[in-house]
Amino acid sequence: MDYIDETQAAAEWKTTRGQVAQWCSKGLVAQAEFAEGAWKIPAEAAKPQDDAQSPRTQPVAKPFLKWAGGKTQILDQIRARYPDGLGTSLNRYAEPFVGSGAVLFDVLSRYELSEVYIGDVNRELINCYTLIRDRVDEVVSHLQAMERVYLPGGEQFRKDFYEKARKKFNCLKSMPSDGTELAALFIYLNHTCFNGLYRVNSYGNFNVPMGSYKNPTICDDRNLRAVSQALAGVTISCVEYGQSRSFINPNTFVYIDPPYRPLSSTSRFTSYAQCVFGDHQQAELARFVDAIVDDGAYVLVSNSDPKNTDPSDDFFDDLYVNHAIERIKAVRVINSVASGRGAITELLIVGNRKASS
């Protein structure tokens, strides 16, 4: 039997190589064979029927990354504080510290909005969002190739594979590329590293060790395609949060989830990017919140509650004295000491437009 490769099949069927690989992995191409990291397709094989989800059954996009401080566990409490009029009089949404986007995807799934803006200073994170929006098939194809090789391997093979992938990721960060492989490596490392952390050293290199997951999800192609669809038309920018002000107007709901103020010196986590977000930066952010609230935007801010460890610490109470500060229950899971994990309070700060006017 004569065979063609994924690229040839994609050209013949007028689709992408990633879609061909997906059809083959689902068993939709009769007698297709996988060898040496790629699919061999019978030359006479028929193009499978389009199995794309109809709009009515399209899955709801959910966060595609694990993230320290992700908001999935407190999403119900955040959702309860969405503003009245969201999707009607408030028809714009901005999230200048997007992270894993739990609130973003919840808002996108629930409301019709005219314009949406997301940003972050993490270049690799923003590259990932952009490439999933614009070239999801290629990102999925890279992930599927890694998944096919990584998952069947033993412990030492996986460790070696992870370290090579981390090294390649750090190399690609500093050189011109089309970005799709970098985005796929970002997702792979996020799903296989310790606790889904993103941490860089003083040289800007990702340095988190491998986690001990037996069967990690490396390529959730169904959700990635849902994410791509949800991000269509969304403005994605790699900039400091202050640059979002040109987008924000009185018709905008702004959710702000900055790097949290550490609860103690031992819980400090300042290596998310090659910048520091200390108390001075927290104070600058509070002034930014005052300014956009004065402009008429509806603003919701998340942060840690220093009163967990020092009941007399009024740092945020003083910074946001003109706004409504609410303490909600959360669970801390990123802690090297088991006794340090458990129920705590976090802050939700609702911008008070009347108090600031």
N, C-alpha and C positions, 0 to 999 in steps of 0.2 A: 504494500500500500504506500502511495506517495503522501508525504506530509508537507505542510507549510508551517511557518512560525507565526507567532502572535502578531507581528507587524504586518505580515502578508495577509493574514486573515482580517485584520482591522481594515486594511485598504480595500479588500474585496467586499467586505460587508458594510463599508462606509460607516465605521464607528471608531472607537479608540482602542488602543492596545489593552488598557485597563479593563474596558468592558469585555473584551475577548477573554482575558484571564478570569474575570468574574464568572462569566458563563461556563467556562471550563471547570472552575472549582466547584460550581454548583451541579456539575454533571449534566449540563444542558447540551453539551457538544459530544455526540456519540463517538466513542473510540478515541477521544483525545487522550494524549499521554503526557505526563509530567516527567521531565528528565533534565538534570543539570540546571535547575533553577528556572526553567521556562516550559511553556506548554507547546506540544507538537500537535497540530490539528490536521486531520485527514483532508487532503486537497479537495475532495468532493463533498465535504460536510456542508450541510445547509445552515444558514444563519438561524440561530434560535429565535423564537418569538420574543418580542419585547416584553420583559417581565417587570418593567418599571411600575411603581405604585401609581395608582390613579390618584388625583388630588384628594379624593374623599378618604382614601386609606393611607395617604402619605404619613409616615410616622412623624411624631412631634420631635423636633430637634432637642437634644439634651446635651449638656457639657461633654465634650470629647476628651477632656483632660482631667487628671486628678490634680488638685491644687491645694497647697497649704493655705488654710483660711477660706477655703471654698464655702459657698453659702447654701449648698443644697440642704443641709440639716436644719437651717433656720429659715428656709425659703417661705414657709407658711407665715411666719411672723413678719417677714419683710413684705410679703404680698398684702398682708392686712393693712399696711401703711402706704400702699399705692395711692396716688391722689385721685380724688373724684374728678371725672372729666377726662381721664386718660383714654386716649383713642378718639376723643371728640374735640373738646376745646384745647386739651393738651395733646397735640398730635405729633410731637417730636420727642425723641428720647436720646439721652447722652450718657455714656459710661466711660469716663476718662481713665479708669484703672480696671481694665476689663477682666484680667485674670482668666479663670475658666468659664466665665460668662453665665453662671447659673441664673442670675436675675435677668440678664439680656435675653436668654432663650425663653424664659418664662414670659417676659413681656412680649416678645415677638410672636409667641404662640397664642396670646390672648387678645391682642389689640391690633387694629389697623392703624398704622402710623404713616405720616407723610415723609418723614426723614428720620434716620437713625445714624448716630455717630458713636464709634467706639475707638479708644486709643489706649496706649500703654507705652512705657519706655523700653520694654523688653523687645528688642528687634526680632529675635527668633520667634517669640510668641506672635507678634504681629505678622511676620512672614507666614506663619502657619495659618492664621485666620485668613489672610489674603489669598493664599494658594488653595485653601479648601474652598473658598468662595469662587475662585476663577478657574481652577484646574484640578478639580477633585479627582477625576479619573486617574490622572498621573500620580497623585499622592497615594490613592488607594492601591495602584499597581505596585508602587515601591513597598508599601506596607505588606501587601500580600506576599511579595517575594521574601521579605524578612520573616514573616510569620511561618512560611513553609519551611524555612531552614532552621529557625530558632526553636520552635516548639518541640520537634521530635528529638532534640539534642539532650544529652546528659548534662549533669551539673557543671562539669569542667568545660564542656563545649559551650554551654550557654554563657559562662563567665567570660571565656575568651571572645565569644561573639559580641557580648555586651561591651567589653573594653575596646574592641576594634571599632564598634559603632560609635562609641563615645569619642574616640580619637578622630574618627572621620567627621563627626559632627563639629568638633572644635576646629578642624581644618577648614571645613566648608564655610563656617561662620566668617572667616577672614579672607575669603576669596570670591571672586565673581562666579555666580552660578545661576541656573534658572530657578532655583529655590525649591523645586518640588521634592528633591531628595532630602534637602535640609529639613523641610516641613515634616516629611515622613520620619526622619530620624528623631526629630523633636518629640513626635507622638510615641514612637517606639521607646525611647529613653524614659519618657514620662510614665509609661505603663509598666516598665520593668525595673526602674530604679527604686531606691529605698524611699518608701512613703510618698512617691510622686513629687518629691521636692525638686525645685529648680534653684540651684545654688552655683555661683561662680566664684573662682578664686581671684587673687589680685591681678592676674593676667586676663581675666575675663573668660576663662575656660570653665565649662561645665565640669564639675568634679564630684557629683553624687555617686556613691557606689551602687552596685546592683542590689535589688531587693531579693527576697526569697519566695517569690510567687511560683506556684506549681504550674498554673495554667493561665497566665495573664492574657487579657484581651489585647491583641496588638492591632488588629484591623476590624473595627466594627463598621464595615462599609455601608450598611444600611443607615446608620446614624450619621456617618460622615456625609452621605448624600443629602440627608435631611438638613444637616447643618449648612451645606452648600446652598440649598434652596432658601433656607431662612436668611442667609447673609446676602442674598441677591439684593443689590441696591444700597447696602449698608456702607457708609463711609468708614474706612479703616485707616488709622493714622498712627505712626510711631513717633510720638511727640510727648513733651511734658504736658501734664494736665492743664496748665494754664492756657495752652493753645486752643482748648475746646471752647473758650469764652466767645470766640467769634461765631460759633454755631449756636450757642445758647441764647434763647430769647424768652419772653413771658409765656410762650406756648410749649415750653420744654420741661419734661421730667428728667432730672439729673440724679443718677445714683452714683455715689462716690464711695469706693471701697479701697482706701489706700493701704500701704504696708502698715500693719498694726504696730502700735507702740508696745514694746515688750513688757511683760508683766514683772520680769526680774532680769538681772544681769545674766543668769544662766539660761534664760529662754530667748535671749537676743538672737534675732535672725535678720542680718543686715546685708546679706550677700545675694539678694534676688537679682540685682543688677549692679553695675559698677557705679553706684551712687549711694549716698547715705540718706535715710529718711528718719532723722532724729527729731527731738522736740522742737528745734527751730523750724524744721520743715513742716511739722504738724501745725505749728502756729501760723505759718504762711498759708497753709491749706485752709485753716479756719478763716483767715481774712479773705481768701478767694471765695469761700462759701458765703460769707457776709455779702460780698460784692455781687454774686450772681443771684442771691436772694433779693438784694436791693433792686436788681434788674427785673425782678418779677418771676424768676424761675421757681419751680417746686423742687426742693432738694432733699434728698435722704442720704445720710452719711452713716457708715458702719465704722466701728473701731473697738479696740479692747477696752476693758473697764479696769483701770488701775486699782480700784477699791477691792478687787479680789485679793490683792496681796498687801495693800496698805489702805485701810478705811479712811485715812485722813488725806489721801492723795486726791486733790480736787482739780488736777490738771485739765481734764476735758470739761468739767463743770464750769471752770473759769473761762476756758476758750470759747465755749458755746453757750455762754450765759444768756444770750438773747434768743435762744432756740429751745425747742422741746427735746429734752434728753430722756430717753427711755432705756431701762435696763431689762434685757431679755435673757432667758436661759439658753446656754449652749454647752457643747461638750468639746473639750480640748483633746485632740488626738495626736498632734505632733509634739511628742515629748519623749525623750530617751528614758525617762524614769517612769515606770508604770504608776507609781503613787501620785505622779504629777498629772495624770490624765483623769478627767472627770468633769462633773458639772461646774460651770462657772457662769458668770454674767458677762454679756457683751453690750455695747452701746449701739442704739439706733438713735440718730439725731435728726429730727425733722426741722428743716429750715422754716423759721417763723417769719413770714413775709410782713405781717403787721408789726411785729416787734422791731424789725430792722428798718422799717420805712420811716 
